[in-house]
Amino acid sequence: MPPIIYGDGLQTRDYTYIKDAVRAYDLVLNHSEPINEPINFGTGKEVSIIDLANKIIELCGKKDNIKPVLVEPRIGEGKRLIADATKAKDLLG
């Protein structure tokens, strides 16, 4: 079945590889001093939803016969979500 994309597909997200997320939490848990403030983890790189969907279709070998289906956007969904991990870099290296 084709992936359903809410909106035009040009909205972006910052996806973090699971091993990197686990490492980030490990750094926080094993930090020499407690960290009592919010920290963002992420790559700082935006990936559009349409590009992600097309890559998944390609990896599944369905590039020639499946295309994403665009439907009405969800109310209140952000156009861009990207992490600023500057504080994490400063505190945890």
MODELLER restraints for C-alpha pairs under 7 A, 6 or more apart:
rsr = mdl.restraints
at = mdl.atoms
rsr.add(forms.Gaussian(group=physical.xy_distance, feature=features.Distance(at['CA:2:A'], at['CA:66:A']), mean=5.66, stdev=0.5))
rsr.add(forms.Gaussian(group=physical.xy_distance, feature=features.Distance(at['CA:2:A'], at['CA:67:A']), mean=5.93, stdev=0.5))
rsr.add(forms.Gaussian(group=physical.xy_distance, feature=features.Distance(at['CA:2:A'], at['CA:68:A']), mean=5.36, stdev=0.5))
rsr.add(forms.Gaussian(group=physical.xy_distance, feature=features.Distance(at['CA:2:A'], at['CA:69:A']), mean=6.50, stdev=0.5))
rsr.add(forms.Gaussian(group=physical.xy_distance, feature=features.Distance(at['CA:3:A'], at['CA:53:A']), mean=6.78, stdev=0.5))
rsr.add(forms.Gaussian(group=physical.xy_distance, feature=features.Distance(at['CA:3:A'], at['CA:68:A']), mean=4.97, stdev=0.5))
rsr.add(forms.Gaussian(group=physical.xy_distance, feature=features.Distance(at['CA:3:A'], at['CA:69:A']), mean=6.18, stdev=0.5))
rsr.add(forms.Gaussian(group=physical.xy_distance, feature=features.Distance(at['CA:4:A'], at['CA:68:A']), mean=5.90, stdev=0.5))
rsr.add(forms.Gaussian(group=physical.xy_distance, feature=features.Distance(at['CA:4:A'], at['CA:69:A']), mean=4.83, stdev=0.5))
rsr.add(forms.Gaussian(group=physical.xy_distance, feature=features.Distance(at['CA:4:A'], at['CA:70:A']), mean=6.06, stdev=0.5))
rsr.add(forms.Gaussian(group=physical.xy_distance, feature=features.Distance(at['CA:5:A'], at['CA:68:A']), mean=6.71, stdev=0.5))
rsr.add(forms.Gaussian(group=physical.xy_distance, feature=features.Distance(at['CA:5:A'], at['CA:69:A']), mean=5.98, stdev=0.5))
rsr.add(forms.Gaussian(group=physical.xy_distance, feature=features.Distance(at['CA:5:A'], at['CA:70:A']), mean=4.91, stdev=0.5))
rsr.add(forms.Gaussian(group=physical.xy_distance, feature=features.Distance(at['CA:5:A'], at['CA:71:A']), mean=6.15, stdev=0.5))
rsr.add(forms.Gaussian(group=physical.xy_distance, feature=features.Distance(at['CA:6:A'], at['CA:70:A']), mean=5.99, stdev=0.5))
rsr.add(forms.Gaussian(group=physical.xy_distance, feature=features.Distance(at['CA:6:A'], at['CA:71:A']), mean=5.04, stdev=0.5))
rsr.add(forms.Gaussian(group=physical.xy_distance, feature=features.Distance(at['CA:6:A'], at['CA:72:A']), mean=5.57, stdev=0.5))
rsr.add(forms.Gaussian(group=physical.xy_distance, feature=features.Distance(at['CA:6:A'], at['CA:73:A']), mean=4.42, stdev=0.5))
rsr.add(forms.Gaussian(group=physical.xy_distance, feature=features.Distance(at['CA:6:A'], at['CA:74:A']), mean=6.23, stdev=0.5))
rsr.add(forms.Gaussian(group=physical.xy_distance, feature=features.Distance(at['CA:7:A'], at['CA:70:A']), mean=6.11, stdev=0.5))
rsr.add(forms.Gaussian(group=physical.xy_distance, feature=features.Distance(at['CA:7:A'], at['CA:71:A']), mean=5.79, stdev=0.5))
rsr.add(forms.Gaussian(group=physical.xy_distance, feature=features.Distance(at['CA:7:A'], at['CA:72:A']), mean=5.28, stdev=0.5))
rsr.add(forms.Gaussian(group=physical.xy_distance, feature=features.Distance(at['CA:7:A'], at['CA:73:A']), mean=3.90, stdev=0.5))
rsr.add(forms.Gaussian(group=physical.xy_distance, feature=features.Distance(at['CA:8:A'], at['CA:70:A']), mean=6.23, stdev=0.5))
rsr.add(forms.Gaussian(group=physical.xy_distance, feature=features.Distance(at['CA:9:A'], at['CA:48:A']), mean=6.54, stdev=0.5))
rsr.add(forms.Gaussian(group=physical.xy_distance, feature=features.Distance(at['CA:9:A'], at['CA:49:A']), mean=5.03, stdev=0.5))
rsr.add(forms.Gaussian(group=physical.xy_distance, feature=features.Distance(at['CA:9:A'], at['CA:50:A']), mean=4.47, stdev=0.5))
rsr.add(forms.Gaussian(group=physical.xy_distance, feature=features.Distance(at['CA:10:A'], at['CA:48:A']), mean=5.32, stdev=0.5))
rsr.add(forms.Gaussian(group=physical.xy_distance, feature=features.Distance(at['CA:10:A'], at['CA:49:A']), mean=6.22, stdev=0.5))
rsr.add(forms.Gaussian(group=physical.xy_distance, feature=features.Distance(at['CA:10:A'], at['CA:50:A']), mean=6.25, stdev=0.5))
rsr.add(forms.Gaussian(group=physical.xy_distance, feature=features.Distance(at['CA:11:A'], at['CA:48:A']), mean=5.53, stdev=0.5))
rsr.add(forms.Gaussian(group=physical.xy_distance, feature=features.Distance(at['CA:11:A'], at['CA:49:A']), mean=6.08, stdev=0.5))
rsr.add(forms.Gaussian(group=physical.xy_distance, feature=features.Distance(at['CA:11:A'], at['CA:79:A']), mean=4.59, stdev=0.5))
rsr.add(forms.Gaussian(group=physical.xy_distance, feature=features.Distance(at['CA:11:A'], at['CA:80:A']), mean=5.63, stdev=0.5))
rsr.add(forms.Gaussian(group=physical.xy_distance, feature=features.Distance(at['CA:12:A'], at['CA:46:A']), mean=5.53, stdev=0.5))
rsr.add(forms.Gaussian(group=physical.xy_distance, feature=features.Distance(at['CA:12:A'], at['CA:47:A']), mean=5.14, stdev=0.5))
rsr.add(forms.Gaussian(group=physical.xy_distance, feature=features.Distance(at['CA:12:A'], at['CA:48:A']), mean=4.18, stdev=0.5))
rsr.add(forms.Gaussian(group=physical.xy_distance, feature=features.Distance(at['CA:12:A'], at['CA:49:A']), mean=5.96, stdev=0.5))
rsr.add(forms.Gaussian(group=physical.xy_distance, feature=features.Distance(at['CA:12:A'], at['CA:79:A']), mean=6.40, stdev=0.5))
rsr.add(forms.Gaussian(group=physical.xy_distance, feature=features.Distance(at['CA:12:A'], at['CA:80:A']), mean=4.84, stdev=0.5))
rsr.add(forms.Gaussian(group=physical.xy_distance, feature=features.Distance(at['CA:12:A'], at['CA:81:A']), mean=6.13, stdev=0.5))
rsr.add(forms.Gaussian(group=physical.xy_distance, feature=features.Distance(at['CA:13:A'], at['CA:46:A']), mean=5.43, stdev=0.5))
rsr.add(forms.Gaussian(group=physical.xy_distance, feature=features.Distance(at['CA:13:A'], at['CA:47:A']), mean=5.50, stdev=0.5))
rsr.add(forms.Gaussian(group=physical.xy_distance, feature=features.Distance(at['CA:13:A'], at['CA:48:A']), mean=6.50, stdev=0.5))
rsr.add(forms.Gaussian(group=physical.xy_distance, feature=features.Distance(at['CA:13:A'], at['CA:80:A']), mean=6.16, stdev=0.5))
rsr.add(forms.Gaussian(group=physical.xy_distance, feature=features.Distance(at['CA:13:A'], at['CA:81:A']), mean=4.84, stdev=0.5))
rsr.add(forms.Gaussian(group=physical.xy_distance, feature=features.Distance(at['CA:13:A'], at['CA:82:A']), mean=5.86, stdev=0.5))
rsr.add(forms.Gaussian(group=physical.xy_distance, feature=features.Distance(at['CA:14:A'], at['CA:42:A']), mean=6.40, stdev=0.5))
rsr.add(forms.Gaussian(group=physical.xy_distance, feature=features.Distance(at['CA:14:A'], at['CA:43:A']), mean=6.42, stdev=0.5))
rsr.add(forms.Gaussian(group=physical.xy_distance, feature=features.Distance(at['CA:14:A'], at['CA:44:A']), mean=6.49, stdev=0.5))
rsr.add(forms.Gaussian(group=physical.xy_distance, feature=features.Distance(at['CA:14:A'], at['CA:45:A']), mean=5.77, stdev=0.5))
rsr.add(forms.Gaussian(group=physical.xy_distance, feature=features.Distance(at['CA:14:A'], at['CA:46:A']), mean=5.08, stdev=0.5))
rsr.add(forms.Gaussian(group=physical.xy_distance, feature=features.Distance(at['CA:14:A'], at['CA:47:A']), mean=6.32, stdev=0.5))
rsr.add(forms.Gaussian(group=physical.xy_distance, feature=features.Distance(at['CA:14:A'], at['CA:81:A']), mean=6.27, stdev=0.5))
rsr.add(forms.Gaussian(group=physical.xy_distance, feature=features.Distance(at['CA:14:A'], at['CA:82:A']), mean=4.92, stdev=0.5))
rsr.add(forms.Gaussian(group=physical.xy_distance, feature=features.Distance(at['CA:14:A'], at['CA:83:A']), mean=6.43, stdev=0.5))
rsr.add(forms.Gaussian(group=physical.xy_distance, feature=features.Distance(at['CA:15:A'], at['CA:42:A']), mean=6.88, stdev=0.5))
rsr.add(forms.Gaussian(group=physical.xy_distance, feature=features.Distance(at['CA:15:A'], at['CA:43:A']), mean=6.99, stdev=0.5))
rsr.add(forms.Gaussian(group=physical.xy_distance, feature=features.Distance(at['CA:16:A'], at['CA:42:A']), mean=5.56, stdev=0.5))
rsr.add(forms.Gaussian(group=physical.xy_distance, feature=features.Distance(at['CA:16:A'], at['CA:43:A']), mean=6.16, stdev=0.5))
rsr.add(forms.Gaussian(group=physical.xy_distance, feature=features.Distance(at['CA:27:A'], at['CA:92:A']), mean=6.72, stdev=0.5))
rsr.add(forms.Gaussian(group=physical.xy_distance, feature=features.Distance(at['CA:39:A'], at['CA:87:A']), mean=6.28, stdev=0.5))
rsr.add(forms.Gaussian(group=physical.xy_distance, feature=features.Distance(at['CA:39:A'], at['CA:88:A']), mean=5.85, stdev=0.5))
rsr.add(forms.Gaussian(group=physical.xy_distance, feature=features.Distance(at['CA:40:A'], at['CA:83:A']), mean=6.13, stdev=0.5))
rsr.add(forms.Gaussian(group=physical.xy_distance, feature=features.Distance(at['CA:40:A'], at['CA:84:A']), mean=6.23, stdev=0.5))
rsr.add(forms.Gaussian(group=physical.xy_distance, feature=features.Distance(at['CA:40:A'], at['CA:85:A']), mean=5.12, stdev=0.5))
rsr.add(forms.Gaussian(group=physical.xy_distance, feature=features.Distance(at['CA:40:A'], at['CA:88:A']), mean=6.56, stdev=0.5))
rsr.add(forms.Gaussian(group=physical.xy_distance, feature=features.Distance(at['CA:41:A'], at['CA:83:A']), mean=6.41, stdev=0.5))
rsr.add(forms.Gaussian(group=physical.xy_distance, feature=features.Distance(at['CA:41:A'], at['CA:85:A']), mean=5.26, stdev=0.5))
rsr.add(forms.Gaussian(group=physical.xy_distance, feature=features.Distance(at['CA:41:A'], at['CA:88:A']), mean=6.79, stdev=0.5))
rsr.add(forms.Gaussian(group=physical.xy_distance, feature=features.Distance(at['CA:42:A'], at['CA:83:A']), mean=5.12, stdev=0.5))
rsr.add(forms.Gaussian(group=physical.xy_distance, feature=features.Distance(at['CA:42:A'], at['CA:85:A']), mean=6.05, stdev=0.5))
rsr.add(forms.Gaussian(group=physical.xy_distance, feature=features.Distance(at['CA:43:A'], at['CA:83:A']), mean=6.88, stdev=0.5))
rsr.add(forms.Gaussian(group=physical.xy_distance, feature=features.Distance(at['CA:44:A'], at['CA:82:A']), mean=5.94, stdev=0.5))
rsr.add(forms.Gaussian(group=physical.xy_distance, feature=features.Distance(at['CA:44:A'], at['CA:83:A']), mean=5.36, stdev=0.5))
rsr.add(forms.Gaussian(group=physical.xy_distance, feature=features.Distance(at['CA:44:A'], at['CA:84:A']), mean=6.09, stdev=0.5))
rsr.add(forms.Gaussian(group=physical.xy_distance, feature=features.Distance(at['CA:45:A'], at['CA:82:A']), mean=6.91, stdev=0.5))
rsr.add(forms.Gaussian(group=physical.xy_distance, feature=features.Distance(at['CA:46:A'], at['CA:82:A']), mean=6.26, stdev=0.5))
rsr.add(forms.Gaussian(group=physical.xy_distance, feature=features.Distance(at['CA:53:A'], at['CA:68:A']), mean=6.79, stdev=0.5))
rsr.add(forms.Gaussian(group=physical.xy_distance, feature=features.Distance(at['CA:57:A'], at['CA:63:A']), mean=5.59, stdev=0.5))
